[in-house]
Amino acid sequence: MKKTISLILILTIMLIPLGAANVSATKGGIIAKGYILMEAATGKILASGNEHVSLPIASTTKIMTALLALEQPNIFENFEVDSKAIMVEGTSMGLRAGDKASLFTLANGMLLPSGNDAANAAAVKIAGSIPKFSDLMNKKAASLSMNDSHFVTPSGLHDENHYSSAYDMALLTRAALKNPTFASICSKSRARVEFGNPLQKRQLSNHNRLLVECEGCIGVKTGFTKKAGRCLVSATTRDDVTLICVTLGAADDWNVHKTLYDTWFPQIEKTPINVSVDKLKLNVVGGTQNKIGVATHVTTTAPVQQNEVKLLKQQIYINRFYYAPIKKGDVVGEIKHYLNDYEVASTILVANQDVALTPFIEKKKTFFSKLKEFFSNIF
């Protein structure tokens, strides 16, 4: 009998979902159901625990919804929101039946006050229905290699089939921050937008305390449901390095994120990149010289290891020609350095010398040109 009971207990323990267990980081006493700290440019994982466990993600879902909304055409065009879509429980940006808003405004409503009404309204506008929009969410997730994820709702309200992982949410955030409009919105503590019927200016406040409490924080999104617990996705930039932190089911999430940032930023080393520009030449129009060379503005470094430097790919951005005058030190171009298709550093290019305008030289007049000018003046 005792052996039977023991066997049942062992099987019961084995059947407990991995996501239900807490994990602790080796530094800072971090406790969460799943977490990750990722270097944004390279995708390098600096600290993690249960990062691939699929878990409920609450309103951090709206990172996906807002990104899809901002990738649509005509994001500033106002339209009447669907009256049924906005009738949803939970947090709201204050939409009412008959209100007009733009996708840009709805993205603000998702990322700042975490409006479930904004998420649903955007979903129906884009796809015609929430189920069809969830298909778009899952296609986007697949394109980003979010293999631990499945999306059902645009808002993140609990559904057993709606989940992601800390790792996948970091991948999503990497992509979202490359969208300049998304990055601008999620970095604001407050925003003034226009919606209603008639349209009125309204102020929205961001729920993300890290924007005020954490040095260099640039976003991204909070979340909470009873099933998911506290969820937080943040990003912070210090000394030109951006780190992304995701915690799912972390009761002390604000302090967890600050602890991870303060622990790891000092440990990140930047490796110098040897940039050769000797063969680069600028074509000059209207100057005393037709071509000049370029120089680099400062030494380029990147948050990569020495053995990764040789894997970097470079893309040169420089105009086909420049008009004189040009002064030594004028910015004339840029070299961007990529690792695995992500920009990890850039090198500013400047002119290496002055180029003056070509002095105007009056052509010597011939006898016939003088004669023509004489009669032109007479008549």
Secondary structure, 3 states (H helix, E strand, C coil): CHHHHHHHHHHHHHHCCHHHCCEECCCCCCEECEEEEEECCCCCEEEEECCCCCECCHHHHHHHHHHHHHCCCCCCCCEECCCCCCCCCCCCCCCCCCCEECHHHHHHHHHCCCCHHHHHHHHHHHHCCHHHHHHHHHHHHHHCCCCCCECCCCCCCCCCCCEECHHHHHHHHHHHHCCHHHHHHHCCCEEEEEEECCEEEEEEECCCCHHHHCCCEEEEEEEEECCCEEEEEEEEEECCEEEEEEEECCCCHHHHHHHHHHHHHHHCCCEEECCCCCCCEEEEECECCCEEEEEECCCEEECCCHHHHCCCEEEEEECCCEECCECCCCEEEEEEEEECCEEEEEEEEEECCCECECCCCCCCCCHHHHHHHHHHHHC
